[in-house]
Amino acid sequence: MIRMYGNIVEVCPYKITSINFTDYAKTEADAQKIASAFNGQIEEIDTSGYAWLDGMQFDTREDALAAAEIGETGYKVKLNAPSEVEKLSAKIDYLSMMSGIDIPTSGGV
């Protein structure tokens, strides 16, 4: 389970359930405190697939969930992928080099 504090992801591997509510905790000690205060049961959740997200910053919860869905490796690939501007600039550079014509890429005269 992940939750957001502002734009920071917190991975919570402990689920606490009681008659009236369900809550999540980051540490076993916090889970114990909540469970004892509300007579709840603690269940440990397998968070190994998205533990890498803990402490990361995202604009929205949806962005964090999308990152979790593609996984750590997929997310790193996405971060390092060239932008459309970088791709276009590389194509212009290639055309300039192959044609021998200097094509300015900034607003210079």
C-alpha positions in Angstrom: 0.0 0.0 0.0 1.3 3.4 -0.8 0.0 6.7 0.4 1.0 10.3 -0.3 2.1 13.0 2.1 1.9 16.0 -0.1 3.9 14.8 -3.1 6.1 12.3 -1.2 5.3 8.5 -1.5 5.2 6.5 1.7 5.1 2.7 1.4 3.2 1.1 4.2 3.7 -2.6 4.7 1.3 -2.9 7.7 -2.5 -3.0 7.5 -4.5 -2.5 10.6 -8.1 -3.4 10.6 -10.7 -2.9 13.3 -14.5 -3.0 13.3 -14.8 0.6 12.2 -11.8 1.3 10.1 -8.7 0.2 8.2 -5.4 2.1 8.5 -1.9 1.5 7.3 1.5 2.0 9.0 5.0 2.4 7.8 6.6 0.6 10.8 5.6 -2.3 13.0 5.8 -0.1 16.1 3.3 2.3 14.6 1.1 -0.6 13.6 1.2 -1.9 17.2 0.2 1.5 18.6 -2.7 1.9 16.2 -3.8 -1.7 16.8 -3.7 -1.5 20.6 -5.5 1.9 20.6 -8.4 0.6 18.4 -8.3 -3.1 19.3 -7.3 -3.9 15.7 -5.6 -6.7 13.9 -2.3 -6.3 12.1 -1.6 -7.8 8.7 1.8 -7.5 7.0 1.5 -6.6 3.3 4.1 -7.7 0.7 5.4 -4.4 -0.6 8.6 -5.7 -2.1 7.4 -4.9 -5.6 7.1 -1.2 -4.9 9.3 -0.5 -1.9 11.6 1.4 -4.2 9.0 4.1 -4.4 9.3 5.0 -0.7 10.4 8.6 -0.3 10.1 9.5 -4.0 8.4 12.6 -5.1 5.6 12.7 -7.7 3.1 15.4 -8.8 0.1 13.3 -8.2 -0.9 9.9 -6.7 -1.8 8.8 -10.2 1.8 9.5 -11.3 3.1 7.4 -8.4 0.7 4.5 -9.2 1.8 4.7 -12.9 5.4 4.4 -11.8 4.6 1.4 -9.6 2.8 -0.2 -12.5 5.7 -0.1 -14.8 8.2 -1.1 -12.1 11.5 0.3 -11.0 13.4 -0.6 -14.2 10.7 0.7 -16.5 10.5 3.9 -14.6 14.3 4.4 -14.8 14.1 3.8 -18.5 11.3 6.3 -18.9 13.2 8.9 -16.9 16.3 8.5 -19.1 14.4 8.4 -22.4 15.1 11.4 -24.6 12.4 14.0 -24.9 10.8 14.8 -28.3 12.8 18.0 -28.5 16.0 16.0 -27.9 15.0 13.5 -30.6 14.3 16.3 -33.1 17.5 18.0 -32.3 19.5 14.8 -32.9 17.7 14.4 -36.3 18.6 17.9 -37.3 22.2 17.4 -36.2 22.3 14.2 -38.3 20.9 15.9 -41.3 23.3 18.8 -41.0 26.3 16.4 -40.7 25.2 14.2 -43.6 24.4 17.1 -45.9 27.3 19.3 -45.0 25.0 22.2 -44.4 25.1 24.1 -41.2 21.6 24.2 -39.8 21.3 26.5 -36.8 19.2 25.0 -34.0 18.7 28.2 -32.0 17.2 31.5 -32.9 20.5 33.0 -34.1 20.9 34.8 -37.4 
